């Protein structure tokens, strides 16, 4: 059982961390939730029937842990976007600074989208998941994931955030 989860960690640990990082914007919290994800996976691996890919199953666990964390720590309050941690510095050149600013701006725009659209964008961009996998994680169809991604892109291009 532990060997199976260890294999999942080696194969999908980075994906789960990246998914959580896109949700939390916090390196430390993402690490903590990633560890908790694999702990929960180890506890429930016998219940995993293989109905979906292991990466989908693990991201579902991670998503539920993130929601639980939000419920526990925000108590209905919203966090202003300027309080979200920024991305770590990747260099001191002017180009990397401008690229970083563009990335932060994009994520600020993504953050203003509806929750479903935001999740689909994050899963597609950071998780490099297929629309079928995204649909499985969010409990929707592949077609729903495709349409939601398309509509989110359209809103981002127009600047029409809801």
Order of alpha helices (4+ residues) and beta strands (2+ residues): alpha-alpha-alpha-alpha-alpha-alpha-alpha
